[in-house]
Amino acid sequence: MAVELFDTHAHLNMEQFAGDLDEVFQRMAAAGVTRVLCASFDLNSSAETAALAANRPGVTASVGVHPHDAEDVPQDYLARLKELARQPGVVALGEMGLDYYRDLSPRPVQQRVFREQLALVRELNMPVMIHVRDAFADLLDILRRDGISQAGGVMHCYSGSWEVAKLCLAMGFYISLAGPVTFKNAVKLKEIAVKMPLDRLLVETDCPYLAPEPYRGKRNEPAYVRYTAEHIATLRGISLEELAAATTANGLKVFNIR
């Protein structure tokens, strides 16, 4: 059975890929990665990922504002996101959320922009792509108060505990694991990889960041999601083919890709 993997979070519009994007797609195909979702972090990247999705087979996109960029949004950013969300190949809103690790935007601003985007998520009934770092308590509080859409969402590059993961699952989220699950000291992530219901698990690269072993510290790319999938399959005691089939089906379902 052929392996078909879905890298559900990549940043292929970034300058790190400017010189060899065609080769990146070739290596992706050779690794059995048949689909990739290009996620956005501000208005410019949202326009770029939407364009990639419109012009590359197997590519979809999300549009949104990352908490790092929350302080810089123009007044009309929600209207512009709404327009981009209607473009062909755009299947989700995000990445959005809270990041108290770097605090590149003031926390009240992060929270306001996150809540404004969540309102758009509910209005458009689209899945949401969540970024959260060192801010789970406030993020969960906002999600409980505001809610998401019936389309559900994804906790991307998950870094929390199993206890928090269970709360996210109860809210309708899928959990996406990236390269760090392959790191030797990632005990918490390995536990989650084993305990996660297979029908709610996704895999991603978050490239160009967070390359898995054996490429740790180098530029990440969609082909390397295979290493993450292989590692999770080994942890769970199942075949790569079974893991790939399940996670790809999950990605198609949550992003309503036909």
C-alpha positions as a Markdown table, in Angstrom:
| # | Residue | x | y | z |
|---|---|---|---|---|
| 1 | Met | 0.0 | 0.0 | 0.0 |
| 2 | Ala | 1.4 | 3.4 | -1.0 |
| 3 | Val | 2.0 | 5.9 | 1.8 |
| 4 | Glu | 0.1 | 9.2 | 1.4 |
| 5 | Leu | 1.0 | 11.8 | 4.1 |
| 6 | Phe | -0.5 | 15.2 | 4.7 |
| 7 | Asp | 1.8 | 17.9 | 6.1 |
| 8 | Thr | -1.0 | 20.0 | 7.8 |
| 9 | His | 1.2 | 23.0 | 8.7 |
| 10 | Ala | 4.0 | 24.5 | 6.6 |
| 11 | His | 5.3 | 28.0 | 5.7 |
| 12 | Leu | 6.4 | 27.5 | 2.1 |
| 13 | Asn | 6.0 | 31.1 | 1.3 |
| 14 | Met | 8.9 | 32.1 | 3.5 |
| 15 | Glu | 12.3 | 33.3 | 2.1 |
| 16 | Gln | 14.0 | 30.1 | 3.2 |
| 17 | Phe | 12.3 | 28.4 | 0.2 |
| 18 | Ala | 12.7 | 31.1 | -2.4 |
| 19 | Gly | 15.6 | 29.4 | -4.1 |
| 20 | Asp | 14.4 | 25.8 | -4.4 |
| 21 | Leu | 10.6 | 25.6 | -4.0 |
| 22 | Asp | 10.2 | 23.3 | -7.1 |
| 23 | Glu | 12.8 | 20.9 | -5.7 |
| 24 | Val | 11.1 | 21.0 | -2.3 |
| 25 | Phe | 7.9 | 19.9 | -3.9 |
| 26 | Gln | 9.7 | 17.1 | -5.8 |
| 27 | Arg | 11.2 | 15.8 | -2.6 |
| 28 | Met | 7.8 | 16.0 | -0.9 |
| 29 | Ala | 6.3 | 13.8 | -3.6 |
| 30 | Ala | 9.1 | 11.3 | -3.4 |
| 31 | Ala | 8.6 | 11.0 | 0.3 |
| 32 | Gly | 4.9 | 10.2 | -0.2 |
| 33 | Val | 3.7 | 13.5 | 1.0 |
| 34 | Thr | 0.7 | 14.2 | -1.3 |
| 35 | Arg | -0.8 | 17.2 | 0.5 |
| 36 | Val | 0.5 | 20.3 | 2.3 |
| 37 | Leu | -1.4 | 23.1 | 4.1 |
| 38 | Cys | 0.5 | 26.4 | 4.0 |
| 39 | Ala | -0.3 | 28.4 | 7.1 |
| 40 | Ser | -0.2 | 32.2 | 7.4 |
| 41 | Phe | 0.9 | 34.6 | 10.2 |
| 42 | Asp | -0.1 | 38.1 | 8.8 |
| 43 | Leu | -1.9 | 39.7 | 5.9 |
| 44 | Asn | 1.0 | 39.5 | 3.5 |
| 45 | Ser | 1.6 | 35.8 | 4.2 |
| 46 | Ser | -2.1 | 35.2 | 3.9 |
| 47 | Ala | -2.2 | 36.6 | 0.4 |
| 48 | Glu | 1.0 | 34.5 | -0.5 |
| 49 | Thr | -0.4 | 31.2 | 0.9 |
| 50 | Ala | -3.7 | 31.8 | -0.8 |
| 51 | Ala | -1.8 | 32.3 | -4.1 |
| 52 | Leu | 0.2 | 29.1 | -3.6 |
| 53 | Ala | -3.0 | 27.1 | -2.9 |
| 54 | Ala | -4.6 | 28.5 | -6.1 |
| 55 | Asn | -1.6 | 27.6 | -8.3 |
| 56 | Arg | -0.1 | 24.4 | -6.9 |
| 57 | Pro | -1.9 | 21.0 | -6.9 |
| 58 | Gly | -2.1 | 19.3 | -3.5 |
| 59 | Val | -1.7 | 22.7 | -1.7 |
| 60 | Thr | -4.3 | 24.3 | 0.6 |
| 61 | Ala | -3.9 | 27.3 | 2.8 |
| 62 | Ser | -5.0 | 29.0 | 6.0 |
| 63 | Val | -5.2 | 32.8 | 6.4 |
| 64 | Gly | -4.9 | 34.6 | 9.7 |
| 65 | Val | -2.8 | 36.7 | 12.1 |
| 66 | His | -0.3 | 35.2 | 14.5 |
| 67 | Pro | -0.1 | 36.6 | 18.0 |
| 68 | His | 3.5 | 37.9 | 17.3 |
| 69 | Asp | 1.9 | 40.1 | 14.6 |
| 70 | Ala | -1.2 | 41.2 | 16.5 |
| 71 | Glu | 0.1 | 44.6 | 17.4 |
| 72 | Asp | 0.6 | 45.5 | 13.7 |
| 73 | Val | -2.8 | 44.7 | 12.2 |
| 74 | Pro | -4.5 | 47.5 | 10.2 |
| 75 | Gln | -8.0 | 48.6 | 11.0 |
| 76 | Asp | -9.5 | 46.7 | 8.1 |
| 77 | Tyr | -7.6 | 43.4 | 8.7 |
| 78 | Leu | -10.7 | 41.4 | 9.4 |
| 79 | Ala | -12.4 | 42.4 | 6.2 |
| 80 | Arg | -9.2 | 41.5 | 4.3 |
| 81 | Leu | -9.0 | 38.1 | 6.0 |
| 82 | Lys | -12.7 | 37.5 | 5.2 |
| 83 | Glu | -12.0 | 38.2 | 1.5 |
| 84 | Leu | -8.9 | 36.0 | 1.4 |
| 85 | Ala | -10.8 | 33.2 | 3.2 |
| 86 | Arg | -13.2 | 33.0 | 0.2 |
| 87 | Gln | -10.3 | 32.3 | -2.2 |
| 88 | Pro | -10.0 | 28.9 | -3.8 |
| 89 | Gly | -7.9 | 26.5 | -1.8 |
| 90 | Val | -8.2 | 28.4 | 1.5 |
| 91 | Val | -9.6 | 25.9 | 4.0 |
| 92 | Ala | -9.0 | 27.4 | 7.5 |
| 93 | Leu | -8.4 | 30.5 | 9.4 |
| 94 | Gly | -5.1 | 30.9 | 11.3 |
| 95 | Glu | -2.6 | 30.5 | 12.7 |
| 96 | Met | -3.9 | 32.6 | 15.6 |
| 97 | Gly | -3.8 | 32.4 | 19.3 |
| 98 | Leu | -1.6 | 33.5 | 22.2 |
| 99 | Asp | 2.2 | 33.4 | 22.7 |
| 100 | Tyr | 3.5 | 34.4 | 26.1 |
| 101 | Tyr | 6.9 | 32.9 | 25.5 |
| 102 | Arg | 8.2 | 35.7 | 23.3 |
| 103 | Asp | 5.6 | 38.3 | 24.0 |
| 104 | Leu | 6.2 | 40.1 | 20.7 |
| 105 | Ser | 2.8 | 41.8 | 21.0 |
| 106 | Pro | 1.3 | 43.0 | 24.3 |
| 107 | Arg | -0.8 | 40.3 | 25.9 |
| 108 | Pro | -4.1 | 42.3 | 25.9 |
| 109 | Val | -3.5 | 43.0 | 22.2 |
| 110 | Gln | -2.9 | 39.3 | 21.5 |
| 111 | Gln | -6.1 | 38.4 | 23.3 |
| 112 | Arg | -8.2 | 41.1 | 21.5 |
| 113 | Val | -7.0 | 40.1 | 18.0 |
| 114 | Phe | -7.4 | 36.4 | 18.8 |
| 115 | Arg | -11.0 | 37.0 | 20.0 |
| 116 | Glu | -11.8 | 39.1 | 16.9 |
| 117 | Gln | -10.5 | 36.4 | 14.6 |
| 118 | Leu | -12.5 | 33.8 | 16.5 |
| 119 | Ala | -15.6 | 35.8 | 15.8 |
| 120 | Leu | -14.7 | 35.6 | 12.1 |
| 121 | Val | -14.2 | 31.8 | 12.5 |
| 122 | Arg | -17.7 | 31.5 | 13.8 |
| 123 | Glu | -19.2 | 33.8 | 11.2 |
| 124 | Leu | -17.6 | 31.9 | 8.3 |
| 125 | Asn | -18.0 | 28.5 | 10.0 |
| 126 | Met | -14.4 | 27.5 | 9.1 |
| 127 | Pro | -11.9 | 25.4 | 11.1 |
| 128 | Val | -9.4 | 27.3 | 13.1 |
| 129 | Met | -5.6 | 26.8 | 13.4 |
| 130 | Ile | -4.4 | 27.6 | 16.9 |
| 131 | His | -0.9 | 28.6 | 18.0 |
| 132 | Val | -0.3 | 28.6 | 21.7 |
| 133 | Arg | 2.9 | 28.8 | 23.7 |
| 134 | Asp | 3.1 | 29.3 | 27.5 |
| 135 | Ala | -0.4 | 30.6 | 27.4 |
| 136 | Phe | -2.7 | 27.6 | 27.8 |
| 137 | Ala | -4.7 | 28.9 | 30.7 |
| 138 | Asp | -5.7 | 32.2 | 29.0 |
| 139 | Leu | -6.2 | 30.5 | 25.7 |
| 140 | Leu | -8.6 | 27.8 | 27.1 |
| 141 | Asp | -10.5 | 30.5 | 29.0 |
| 142 | Ile | -11.1 | 32.5 | 25.8 |
| 143 | Leu | -12.1 | 29.3 | 23.9 |
| 144 | Arg | -14.6 | 28.4 | 26.7 |
| 145 | Arg | -16.1 | 31.9 | 26.7 |
| 146 | Asp | -16.1 | 32.6 | 22.9 |
| 147 | Gly | -16.1 | 29.2 | 21.3 |
| 148 | Ile | -15.2 | 28.1 | 17.8 |
| 149 | Ser | -17.3 | 27.0 | 14.9 |
| 150 | Gln | -18.9 | 23.7 | 14.3 |
| 151 | Ala | -16.1 | 23.0 | 11.8 |
| 152 | Gly | -13.7 | 22.4 | 14.7 |
| 153 | Gly | -10.0 | 23.2 | 14.6 |
| 154 | Val | -6.4 | 22.2 | 15.1 |
| 155 | Met | -4.0 | 22.7 | 18.0 |
| 156 | His | -0.9 | 23.0 | 15.8 |
| 157 | Cys | 2.6 | 21.9 | 16.8 |
| 158 | Tyr | 1.1 | 20.9 | 20.1 |
| 159 | Ser | 3.4 | 21.4 | 23.2 |
| 160 | Gly | 1.0 | 21.1 | 26.1 |
| 161 | Ser | 0.3 | 18.2 | 28.5 |
| 162 | Trp | -1.9 | 15.2 | 28.0 |
| 163 | Glu | -4.4 | 16.7 | 30.5 |
| 164 | Val | -4.7 | 19.9 | 28.5 |
| 165 | Ala | -4.9 | 17.8 | 25.3 |
| 166 | Lys | -8.0 | 16.0 | 26.6 |
| 167 | Leu | -9.6 | 19.4 | 27.3 |
| 168 | Cys | -8.9 | 20.4 | 23.7 |
| 169 | Leu | -10.3 | 17.2 | 22.3 |
| 170 | Ala | -13.5 | 17.8 | 24.3 |
| 171 | Met | -13.8 | 21.2 | 22.6 |
| 172 | Gly | -13.6 | 19.6 | 19.1 |
| 173 | Phe | -10.0 | 20.1 | 18.3 |
| 174 | Tyr | -7.6 | 17.8 | 16.5 |
| 175 | Ile | -4.0 | 17.6 | 17.9 |
| 176 | Ser | -1.1 | 18.1 | 15.5 |
| 177 | Leu | 2.4 | 16.8 | 16.3 |
| 178 | Ala | 5.6 | 18.1 | 14.7 |
| 179 | Gly | 9.3 | 17.3 | 14.6 |
| 180 | Pro | 9.9 | 17.7 | 18.3 |
| 181 | Val | 8.1 | 14.5 | 19.1 |
| 182 | Thr | 11.2 | 12.7 | 17.6 |
| 183 | Phe | 13.6 | 14.4 | 20.0 |
| 184 | Lys | 15.0 | 12.1 | 22.7 |
| 185 | Asn | 14.0 | 14.2 | 25.6 |
| 186 | Ala | 10.4 | 14.9 | 24.4 |
| 187 | Val | 8.9 | 12.5 | 27.0 |
| 188 | Lys | 5.6 | 14.5 | 27.2 |
| 189 | Leu | 5.1 | 14.6 | 23.5 |
| 190 | Lys | 5.8 | 10.9 | 23.1 |
| 191 | Glu | 3.2 | 10.2 | 25.8 |
| 192 | Ile | 0.6 | 12.2 | 23.8 |
| 193 | Ala | 1.6 | 10.5 | 20.6 |
| 194 | Val | 0.7 | 7.1 | 22.2 |
| 195 | Lys | -2.4 | 8.2 | 24.0 |
| 196 | Met | -4.1 | 10.3 | 21.3 |
| 197 | Pro | -7.1 | 8.8 | 19.7 |
| 198 | Leu | -5.9 | 7.9 | 16.2 |
| 199 | Asp | -9.0 | 9.6 | 14.6 |
| 200 | Arg | -8.0 | 13.0 | 16.1 |
| 201 | Leu | -4.3 | 13.0 | 15.3 |
| 202 | Leu | -2.5 | 15.1 | 12.7 |
| 203 | Val | 1.2 | 15.4 | 11.6 |
| 204 | Glu | 3.0 | 18.5 | 10.4 |
| 205 | Thr | 6.4 | 20.1 | 9.9 |
| 206 | Asp | 5.9 | 23.7 | 10.8 |
| 207 | Cys | 8.7 | 24.1 | 8.3 |
| 208 | Pro | 11.1 | 25.8 | 7.9 |
| 209 | Tyr | 11.3 | 25.3 | 11.7 |
| 210 | Leu | 11.6 | 22.3 | 14.0 |
| 211 | Ala | 13.1 | 19.7 | 11.7 |
| 212 | Pro | 12.7 | 16.2 | 13.1 |
| 213 | Glu | 15.6 | 13.8 | 13.8 |
| 214 | Pro | 17.8 | 13.1 | 11.9 |
| 215 | Tyr | 17.7 | 16.7 | 10.5 |
| 216 | Arg | 17.3 | 18.6 | 13.8 |
| 217 | Gly | 18.8 | 22.1 | 13.5 |
| 218 | Lys | 18.6 | 22.2 | 9.7 |
| 219 | Arg | 15.9 | 23.7 | 7.5 |
| 220 | Asn | 12.7 | 21.7 | 7.7 |
| 221 | Glu | 10.6 | 20.9 | 4.7 |
| 222 | Pro | 7.4 | 18.9 | 4.0 |
| 223 | Ala | 9.2 | 15.7 | 3.0 |
| 224 | Tyr | 10.5 | 15.4 | 6.5 |
| 225 | Val | 7.0 | 14.9 | 7.9 |
| 226 | Arg | 7.6 | 11.3 | 7.0 |
| 227 | Tyr | 10.2 | 11.0 | 9.8 |
| 228 | Thr | 7.7 | 12.4 | 12.3 |
| 229 | Ala | 5.0 | 10.0 | 11.1 |
| 230 | Glu | 7.4 | 7.0 | 11.2 |
| 231 | His | 8.4 | 7.9 | 14.8 |
| 232 | Ile | 4.8 | 8.2 | 16.0 |
| 233 | Ala | 3.9 | 4.9 | 14.2 |
| 234 | Thr | 6.8 | 3.1 | 16.0 |
| 235 | Leu | 5.7 | 4.6 | 19.4 |
| 236 | Arg | 2.1 | 3.4 | 18.8 |
| 237 | Gly | 3.2 | 0.0 | 17.5 |
| 238 | Ile | 1.5 | 0.3 | 14.2 |
| 239 | Ser | 2.7 | 0.5 | 10.6 |
| 240 | Leu | 3.6 | 3.8 | 8.9 |
| 241 | Glu | 0.9 | 3.0 | 6.3 |
| 242 | Glu | -1.8 | 2.8 | 9.0 |
| 243 | Leu | -0.6 | 6.0 | 10.7 |
| 244 | Ala | -0.4 | 7.8 | 7.3 |
| 245 | Ala | -3.9 | 6.7 | 6.2 |
| 246 | Ala | -5.4 | 7.8 | 9.5 |
| 247 | Thr | -3.7 | 11.2 | 9.8 |
| 248 | Thr | -4.3 | 12.1 | 6.2 |
| 249 | Ala | -8.0 | 11.1 | 6.5 |
| 250 | Asn | -8.2 | 13.3 | 9.6 |
| 251 | Gly | -6.7 | 16.3 | 7.8 |
| 252 | Leu | -9.1 | 15.9 | 4.9 |
| 253 | Lys | -12.0 | 15.7 | 7.3 |
| 254 | Val | -11.2 | 18.7 | 9.6 |
| 255 | Phe | -10.3 | 21.0 | 6.6 |
| 256 | Asn | -13.3 | 19.7 | 4.6 |
| 257 | Ile | -11.1 | 18.8 | 1.6 |
| 258 | Arg | -12.8 | 16.7 | -1.1 |
